[in-house]
């Protein structure tokens, strides 16, 4: 069984050497790939000296790196983690064992922080909030949607489209597993603070906003009938609210003195009907897309165990 460890990196010179050495200690036969994303420090050289295979991705953003890694690397099992030394290397063999023994497609490392500095309150609150939003619309797939430690099957990696550019890639991974109804599981893992001198690249508000936009986009694309149906229903309600005084006046006097309001109400109602029609059409298109993705997934050989 060929195992590939994928580490996207941007300016992680402080920690990447330790990460590579820790992984070699727990899974010595794995191929460790460090993908440098335009770092301005010695990340690439330190990773190479530690024994990793170093590759480069010029398009900026974690999502861009993941897309390149998934396309380039060939393996049976894929491990992906960040290069900031916050994730627990000894948990990786446990996650790999769970993936192979239970024939899963994704195992997520659910972070349990061991140090108060490891998980900032804003990040923790945002993760819980956005994870629950995804659970509401797509079902529960993992308790830690934004975890950067995951183990994948080859089927998952080679059928995953990877359309995100930045840190919203974890959201896309989770929603893809849910929309495809793939077998997944969680493993609780320790989560540590960054080493001294290491700086987080995650912006609480900027990246949080991008993740929320990604969730909205995925709802529109994966649940179009729900998205446009709710929009159409809201427009119908607004139309009825606009029309109510006009209708009451008509029954009382037999006149329509508020013609602009009546026209506006009719236009809003028509827009609501169009929204529902768009939702129905896109839902049929989405079902066809899911069938194609499913066939692509099934065309990839399953990991065989001796």
KEBASE-208887 format. One record per residue (C-alpha): x, y, z; residue number from 1. Coordinates in steps of 0.05 Angstrom, whole numbers. Layout:
<<X; Y; Z>; NUM>
...
//
This chain:
<<0; 0; 0>; 1>
<<31; 65; -23>; 2>
<<20; 123; 25>; 3>
<<31; 196; 5>; 4>
<<35; 252; 56>; 5>
<<16; 319; 26>; 6>
<<37; 383; 61>; 7>
<<18; 451; 32>; 8>
<<66; 505; 57>; 9>
<<75; 579; 55>; 10>
<<131; 609; 97>; 11>
<<135; 551; 147>; 12>
<<211; 549; 155>; 13>
<<204; 550; 231>; 14>
<<164; 485; 234>; 15>
<<168; 445; 169>; 16>
<<231; 408; 188>; 17>
<<199; 383; 252>; 18>
<<135; 363; 215>; 19>
<<173; 321; 163>; 20>
<<216; 287; 216>; 21>
<<155; 271; 260>; 22>
<<119; 239; 201>; 23>
<<180; 198; 181>; 24>
<<183; 172; 252>; 25>
<<111; 145; 252>; 26>
<<103; 124; 178>; 27>
<<174; 114; 153>; 28>
<<154; 83; 86>; 29>
<<109; 141; 65>; 30>
<<128; 189; 10>; 31>
<<126; 259; 39>; 32>
<<111; 316; -9>; 33>
<<119; 388; 12>; 34>
<<86; 436; -38>; 35>
<<117; 506; -30>; 36>
<<68; 561; -47>; 37>
<<113; 620; -64>; 38>
<<148; 621; 4>; 39>
<<197; 677; 16>; 40>
<<237; 641; 70>; 41>
<<276; 575; 70>; 42>
<<215; 529; 74>; 43>
<<233; 490; 11>; 44>
<<306; 479; 30>; 45>
<<291; 459; 101>; 46>
<<238; 410; 78>; 47>
<<286; 380; 27>; 48>
<<341; 373; 79>; 49>
<<292; 337; 125>; 50>
<<278; 285; 71>; 51>
<<215; 310; 38>; 52>
<<201; 313; -37>; 53>
<<192; 387; -52>; 54>
<<146; 412; -106>; 55>
<<122; 482; -123>; 56>
<<55; 515; -138>; 57>
<<55; 586; -165>; 58>
<<-20; 600; -158>; 59>
<<-29; 629; -88>; 60>
<<-76; 598; -38>; 61>
<<-84; 532; -2>; 62>
<<-140; 510; -48>; 63>
<<-95; 520; -109>; 64>
<<-41; 477; -75>; 65>
<<-90; 422; -58>; 66>
<<-114; 420; -130>; 67>
<<-43; 412; -155>; 68>
<<-25; 359; -102>; 69>
<<-86; 317; -117>; 70>
<<-72; 320; -191>; 71>
<<2; 304; -189>; 72>
<<12; 253; -135>; 73>
<<-4; 179; -144>; 74>
<<-17; 135; -83>; 75>
<<-66; 88; -51>; 76>
<<-76; 129; 12>; 77>
<<-66; 204; 20>; 78>
<<-52; 241; 84>; 79>
<<-59; 317; 83>; 80>
<<-37; 363; 139>; 81>
<<-11; 433; 149>; 82>
<<63; 447; 157>; 83>
<<56; 488; 221>; 84>
<<70; 432; 271>; 85>
<<2; 439; 305>; 86>
<<-24; 370; 286>; 87>
<<-7; 305; 321>; 88>
<<36; 259; 278>; 89>
<<24; 196; 321>; 90>
<<-51; 202; 305>; 91>
<<-37; 192; 231>; 92>
<<-26; 115; 233>; 93>
<<-91; 109; 273>; 94>
<<-128; 148; 220>; 95>
<<-97; 107; 163>; 96>
<<-116; 43; 198>; 97>
<<-188; 66; 207>; 98>
<<-192; 87; 133>; 99>
<<-166; 20; 107>; 100>
<<-200; -27; 157>; 101>
<<-269; 5; 150>; 102>
<<-260; 20; 75>; 103>
<<-274; 94; 84>; 104>
<<-261; 151; 36>; 105>
<<-243; 206; 87>; 106>
<<-221; 207; 159>; 107>
<<-218; 275; 193>; 108>
<<-175; 293; 252>; 109>
<<-221; 328; 302>; 110>
<<-178; 377; 340>; 111>
<<-175; 374; 415>; 112>
<<-129; 431; 437>; 113>
<<-77; 416; 490>; 114>
<<-53; 487; 498>; 115>
<<-95; 550; 507>; 116>
<<-55; 585; 452>; 117>
<<-69; 530; 401>; 118>
<<-141; 547; 384>; 119>
<<-160; 621; 386>; 120>
<<-231; 633; 413>; 121>
<<-252; 669; 349>; 122>
<<-229; 612; 305>; 123>
<<-261; 561; 351>; 124>
<<-328; 598; 351>; 125>
<<-326; 607; 275>; 126>
<<-310; 534; 264>; 127>
<<-369; 511; 308>; 128>
<<-416; 560; 275>; 129>
<<-398; 543; 203>; 130>
<<-395; 468; 218>; 131>
<<-467; 472; 244>; 132>
<<-490; 511; 183>; 133>
<<-461; 457; 137>; 134>
<<-493; 403; 180>; 135>
<<-560; 438; 172>; 136>
<<-558; 440; 96>; 137>
<<-515; 379; 78>; 138>
<<-518; 332; 137>; 139>
<<-466; 314; 190>; 140>
<<-401; 287; 161>; 141>
<<-350; 312; 211>; 142>
<<-349; 348; 278>; 143>
<<-291; 392; 255>; 144>
<<-304; 417; 185>; 145>
<<-243; 463; 182>; 146>
<<-191; 412; 206>; 147>
<<-129; 411; 164>; 148>
<<-111; 338; 182>; 149>
<<-146; 288; 138>; 150>
<<-135; 220; 107>; 151>
<<-165; 203; 39>; 152>
<<-175; 143; -6>; 153>
<<-150; 146; -77>; 154>
<<-222; 146; -101>; 155>
<<-236; 209; -62>; 156>
<<-174; 246; -85>; 157>
<<-179; 229; -158>; 158>
<<-253; 246; -164>; 159>
<<-251; 311; -123>; 160>
<<-257; 373; -167>; 161>
<<-220; 422; -120>; 162>
<<-249; 488; -143>; 163>
<<-230; 530; -82>; 164>
<<-171; 578; -80>; 165>
<<-157; 589; -6>; 166>
<<-173; 562; 63>; 167>
<<-245; 548; 42>; 168>
<<-218; 483; 12>; 169>
<<-235; 445; 76>; 170>
<<-308; 466; 69>; 171>
<<-309; 441; -2>; 172>
<<-278; 374; 19>; 173>
<<-332; 364; 72>; 174>
<<-390; 384; 28>; 175>
<<-364; 339; -29>; 176>
<<-363; 279; 18>; 177>
<<-434; 295; 40>; 178>
<<-463; 308; -29>; 179>
<<-432; 244; -56>; 180>
<<-454; 205; 7>; 181>
<<-384; 177; 16>; 182>
<<-365; 136; 78>; 183>
<<-327; 180; 127>; 184>
<<-306; 181; 200>; 185>
<<-273; 224; 253>; 186>
<<-214; 211; 299>; 187>
<<-201; 257; 358>; 188>
<<-129; 283; 355>; 189>
<<-88; 330; 399>; 190>
<<-78; 401; 373>; 191>
<<-19; 443; 393>; 192>
<<2; 515; 390>; 193>
<<49; 538; 335>; 194>
<<123; 537; 351>; 195>
<<153; 603; 374>; 196>
<<166; 648; 315>; 197>
<<114; 615; 271>; 198>
<<57; 660; 247>; 199>
<<-13; 638; 226>; 200>
<<-34; 655; 155>; 201>
<<-108; 650; 172>; 202>
<<-146; 715; 179>; 203>
<<-206; 707; 225>; 204>
<<-252; 756; 188>; 205>
<<-226; 755; 117>; 206>
<<-221; 679; 112>; 207>
<<-284; 670; 153>; 208>
<<-322; 713; 103>; 209>
<<-292; 672; 45>; 210>
<<-314; 607; 78>; 211>
<<-384; 634; 88>; 212>
<<-387; 654; 14>; 213>
<<-363; 584; -4>; 214>
<<-418; 553; 38>; 215>
<<-470; 597; 4>; 216>
<<-442; 579; -65>; 217>
<<-443; 505; -49>; 218>
<<-515; 509; -25>; 219>
<<-533; 542; -91>; 220>
<<-496; 490; -132>; 221>
<<-510; 427; -92>; 222>
<<-580; 444; -66>; 223>
<<-608; 490; -121>; 224>
<<-681; 472; -110>; 225>
<<-674; 491; -36>; 226>
<<-636; 555; -52>; 227>
<<-681; 582; -107>; 228>
<<-743; 552; -75>; 229>
<<-732; 592; -11>; 230>
<<-717; 654; -53>; 231>
<<-780; 644; -94>; 232>
<<-823; 633; -32>; 233>
<<-796; 697; 0>; 234>
<<-813; 735; -64>; 235>
<<-884; 706; -64>; 236>
<<-894; 728; 8>; 237>
<<-869; 798; -9>; 238>
<<-916; 799; -69>; 239>
<<-975; 781; -25>; 240>
<<-957; 835; 25>; 241>
<<-955; 886; -31>; 242>
<<-1019; 861; -61>; 243>
<<-1061; 857; 2>; 244>
<<-1080; 931; 7>; 245>
<<-1094; 935; -67>; 246>
<<-1140; 874; -64>; 247>
<<-1177; 900; -2>; 248>
<<-1188; 968; -35>; 249>
<<-1214; 935; -98>; 250>
<<-1266; 894; -59>; 251>
<<-1288; 956; -21>; 252>
<<-1292; 1005; -78>; 253>
<<-1286; 965; -142>; 254>
<<-1226; 1008; -161>; 255>
<<-1151; 998; -166>; 256>
<<-1123; 1066; -146>; 257>
<<-1053; 1038; -132>; 258>
<<-1036; 1014; -201>; 259>
<<-959; 1019; -192>; 260>
<<-964; 977; -129>; 261>
<<-1007; 926; -165>; 262>
<<-956; 922; -222>; 263>
<<-899; 916; -173>; 264>
<<-934; 860; -137>; 265>
<<-946; 822; -202>; 266>
<<-873; 831; -222>; 267>
<<-848; 805; -155>; 268>
<<-895; 745; -159>; 269>
<<-871; 731; -230>; 270>
<<-799; 734; -206>; 271>
<<-815; 685; -151>; 272>
<<-844; 637; -202>; 273>
<<-783; 644; -246>; 274>
<<-739; 630; -185>; 275>
<<-776; 565; -171>; 276>
<<-770; 545; -245>; 277>
<<-695; 558; -243>; 278>
<<-689; 516; -180>; 279>
<<-726; 457; -213>; 280>
<<-684; 461; -276>; 281>
<<-618; 467; -239>; 282>
<<-638; 410; -193>; 283>
<<-645; 364; -253>; 284>
<<-578; 388; -280>; 285>
<<-546; 376; -212>; 286>
<<-573; 305; -209>; 287>
<<-540; 292; -276>; 288>
<<-475; 321; -250>; 289>
<<-479; 276; -189>; 290>
<<-489; 215; -232>; 291>
<<-427; 233; -273>; 292>
<<-386; 245; -211>; 293>
<<-410; 180; -182>; 294>
<<-390; 142; -245>; 295>
<<-322; 176; -243>; 296>
<<-314; 155; -171>; 297>
<<-333; 83; -186>; 298>
<<-285; 80; -244>; 299>
<<-226; 87; -197>; 300>
<<-203; 19; -169>; 301>
<<-218; 7; -95>; 302>
<<-160; -4; -48>; 303>
<<-151; -80; -43>; 304>
<<-129; -112; 22>; 305>
<<-91; -177; 26>; 306>
//
